[in-house]
Amino acid sequence: MNNQYYAILGINPSKGARSPKLWNKVFKKLKIKSKMICIDIKPSQFNQKINFLFKDKNFKGGAITNPYKEKIFKKLKKENIEKSAIKCKSLNLIVRKGLKFKGFNTDGEAALNFLKNNEKGIKNNKILILGFGGAGKAICSYINSYCREKIYVSTRLNRFQKRIRKLGYIYILWKDIGKNIEKFDTIINCTSVGHRSAKTPINRKIIEKCYNKVFFDIIYQPKKTTLLKIAKKNGNKIYNGLEMNFLQAAISFSKANDYKNLNEIKNIMKK
């Protein structure tokens, strides 16, 4: 009997994570004897649970979600981490390869692919990224490597500004977003503010000042956050994180299972 499994690890992925449903559809279609499950982990239990999973030979790896993308990075040696993920020091995928775990980050790759597919002028846009957590770091890294303009980053915690500038990004104080917002073409929310709530990451009055911009909120629960609702009223283009989440799930499955036909995986997941 095959008891091998993957998991999505976070505080509460059991309350709506899409990856298990998407991965399990592909496992079934391709007749791969494996499955993905949700494992909720309290912060106080993180080390204990991770150490247990690493010792469990049936655990093949899986997706990492908030707030553990940076913590899991510290559990792996750098030689076992994909080069593109080392800069952002954040992982959203780990995969057992023999006796070791390999680490990847598909958030940035998925976000960039999504924007390239939907916004043809993104390469020349002035972009503001809100938040510098696990997903934010990955998205900053990928978008900065593609776009001609230097990207701007703002965080509510000013302690990140030295690191942000060292990485070659331009830092904006959170309190200064309002007086700078008009110069940006695209605003990307990489914070968790708005997830399952009516809150907005930046003040409503700031959003109401924006016209003819692109707002991309990587949150997908709800599908239209308050940030996007307000932005939509002024004729701004809006995108949620649903398609990005779908893309990163497909890319992650491909990397985890050494399955090269990404289009086939995407087509199965879409059905």
C-alpha positions in Angstrom: 0.0 0.0 0.0 1.3 3.5 -1.0 1.1 5.9 1.9 3.1 8.7 0.3 1.6 12.2 0.5 2.2 15.9 0.0 0.8 18.6 2.3 0.1 22.3 2.4 1.5 23.7 5.6 0.3 26.9 7.3 -1.7 28.3 10.2 -5.0 27.3 8.7 -4.9 26.0 5.1 -7.8 23.7 5.9 -10.1 26.8 5.8 -9.9 27.3 2.0 -6.6 26.4 0.5 -7.0 25.5 -3.2 -3.8 23.5 -3.8 -5.0 20.1 -2.4 -8.0 20.1 -4.7 -5.9 21.1 -7.7 -3.1 18.7 -7.0 -5.4 15.8 -6.3 -7.2 16.3 -9.6 -3.9 15.8 -11.4 -2.8 12.8 -9.3 -6.1 11.1 -10.2 -6.0 12.0 -13.9 -2.4 10.9 -14.3 -2.9 7.8 -12.1 -0.1 8.9 -9.7 -0.5 7.1 -6.3 -0.2 10.1 -4.1 -2.4 12.8 -2.5 -2.1 16.3 -1.0 -3.7 17.1 2.4 -3.9 20.2 4.6 -1.9 20.4 7.8 -2.7 23.3 10.1 0.2 24.4 12.3 0.2 26.7 15.3 3.2 29.0 15.5 4.2 27.4 18.8 4.2 23.9 17.1 6.1 24.9 14.0 9.5 23.3 14.8 8.0 20.2 16.3 5.7 19.6 13.4 8.3 20.3 10.7 10.9 18.0 12.4 8.3 15.3 12.5 7.4 15.6 8.9 11.0 15.7 7.8 11.5 12.3 9.5 8.3 10.8 8.0 9.5 9.0 4.9 6.0 9.0 3.5 6.0 12.9 3.5 7.2 13.9 0.0 7.0 17.7 0.6 4.4 20.2 -0.5 3.3 23.8 -0.4 4.2 26.4 2.3 1.8 29.2 3.1 1.6 32.1 5.5 3.3 32.7 7.8 6.0 30.1 7.4 7.6 30.8 4.0 10.6 32.5 5.6 10.9 30.1 8.6 11.0 27.1 6.3 13.8 28.8 4.3 16.0 28.6 7.5 15.4 24.8 7.8 17.1 24.0 4.5 20.8 24.4 3.5 21.4 27.0 0.8 22.9 24.3 -1.6 19.4 22.6 -1.5 17.5 25.8 -2.4 16.8 26.9 -6.0 19.0 29.9 -6.9 16.0 32.2 -7.7 14.7 31.6 -4.1 17.9 32.4 -2.3 17.7 36.1 -2.9 14.2 36.4 -1.5 14.9 34.0 1.4 11.4 32.6 1.2 10.1 29.2 0.1 6.6 28.2 -0.8 7.5 24.7 -1.9 9.7 21.9 -0.5 10.3 18.6 -2.2 11.9 15.4 -0.8 14.8 14.4 -3.1 16.4 11.3 -1.6 17.4 12.0 1.9 17.2 15.8 1.5 14.5 18.4 0.9 14.9 20.9 -1.9 13.4 24.4 -1.6 11.6 26.5 -4.3 9.5 29.6 -4.6 6.9 29.7 -7.3 5.1 32.9 -6.1 7.3 35.3 -8.0 7.4 33.2 -11.1 3.6 32.9 -11.1 3.0 36.6 -10.4 5.3 37.7 -13.2 3.8 35.2 -15.7 0.3 36.5 -14.8 1.2 40.1 -15.3 3.0 39.4 -18.6 0.0 37.6 -19.9 -2.5 40.3 -18.8 -0.6 43.6 -19.0 1.6 43.8 -22.1 3.2 47.1 -20.9 4.2 45.8 -17.5 7.9 45.8 -18.5 7.9 49.6 -18.7 5.6 50.4 -15.8 6.4 52.1 -12.5 5.4 49.6 -9.9 4.7 49.9 -6.2 4.7 46.7 -4.1 3.0 46.8 -0.7 4.5 44.4 1.8 7.7 42.5 2.1 6.7 39.1 3.6 7.3 35.7 2.0 5.3 36.3 -1.2 6.3 40.0 -1.4 10.0 39.2 -1.4 9.6 36.6 -4.2 7.4 38.9 -6.3 9.8 41.8 -5.8 12.7 39.6 -7.0 11.1 38.3 -10.2 9.4 41.6 -11.2 12.6 43.6 -10.6 14.6 41.2 -12.8 12.1 41.7 -15.7 11.0 45.3 -15.6 13.1 48.2 -17.0 12.1 50.6 -14.2 13.4 50.0 -10.6 10.5 48.8 -8.4 9.3 50.7 -5.3 8.5 48.9 -2.1 6.7 50.0 1.0 6.2 48.3 4.3 4.5 49.1 7.6 7.6 48.0 9.4 10.5 50.4 8.7 13.1 48.0 9.9 13.0 46.4 6.4 14.1 49.5 4.6 17.9 48.9 4.8 17.5 45.4 3.4 15.1 46.5 0.7 17.6 49.2 -0.5 20.5 46.8 -0.3 18.6 44.5 -2.8 18.4 47.4 -5.2 14.7 48.4 -4.7 13.5 51.9 -3.9 12.0 52.2 -0.4 9.0 54.4 0.4 7.8 55.0 3.9 4.3 53.8 4.5 3.2 57.2 5.6 4.5 58.7 2.3 2.5 56.4 0.0 -0.3 59.0 -0.4 1.9 61.7 -1.7 3.7 59.4 -4.1 0.8 57.2 -5.3 0.0 59.2 -8.5 3.4 58.5 -10.1 2.8 54.7 -10.2 1.2 52.7 -13.0 0.8 49.5 -11.1 0.2 48.8 -7.4 0.6 45.3 -6.1 -0.7 44.3 -2.6 1.4 41.6 -1.2 0.2 42.1 2.4 -2.5 39.8 4.0 -4.7 42.8 4.8 -8.0 42.3 3.2 -7.9 38.5 3.4 -11.4 37.4 4.6 -12.0 41.0 5.9 -13.2 44.4 4.7 -9.9 46.1 5.6 -7.6 47.8 3.1 -3.8 47.9 3.3 -3.7 51.6 2.5 -6.2 54.4 3.4 -9.4 54.6 1.3 -8.7 58.2 0.5 -5.4 57.2 -1.1 -7.1 54.6 -3.3 -9.7 57.1 -4.3 -7.0 59.4 -5.7 -6.1 56.8 -8.3 -7.2 56.8 -11.9 -6.3 54.6 -14.9 -3.9 52.4 -12.9 -3.5 48.7 -12.4 -4.3 47.2 -9.0 -3.2 43.7 -8.4 -4.1 42.1 -5.1 -2.6 38.7 -4.6 -5.4 37.8 -2.1 -8.2 35.7 -3.6 -10.5 35.3 -0.6 -12.7 37.3 -1.2 -12.4 37.4 -4.9 -12.9 41.2 -4.8 -11.2 42.8 -1.8 -12.2 46.2 -0.5 -9.0 47.6 -2.1 -10.2 46.3 -5.5 -13.8 47.5 -5.0 -12.7 51.0 -4.3 -10.1 51.0 -7.1 -12.7 49.7 -9.6 -15.0 52.7 -8.9 -12.4 55.1 -10.5 -12.0 53.0 -13.6 -8.7 51.4 -12.6 -8.0 47.9 -13.9 -8.2 45.3 -11.1 -6.9 41.7 -10.7 -7.2 39.4 -7.7 -4.8 36.6 -6.8 -6.9 33.7 -8.1 -5.1 33.1 -11.4 -1.7 33.7 -9.8 -2.5 31.1 -7.1 -3.6 28.7 -9.9 -0.4 29.2 -11.8 1.9 28.7 -8.8 0.0 25.5 -8.0 0.6 24.2 -11.5 4.3 25.2 -11.4 4.7 23.7 -8.0 3.1 20.4 -9.0 5.5 20.3 -12.0 8.6 20.9 -9.9 7.5 18.5 -7.1 6.7 15.6 -9.5 9.3 16.2 -12.2 6.4 16.5 -14.7 7.6 18.7 -17.6 4.3 19.2 -19.4 3.0 22.3 -17.6 0.2 23.0 -20.1 -1.2 19.5 -19.4 -1.1 20.1 -15.7 -2.9 23.5 -16.1 -5.6 22.0 -18.4 -6.3 19.2 -15.9 -6.5 21.6 -13.0 -8.9 23.9 -14.9 -11.5 21.2 -15.6 
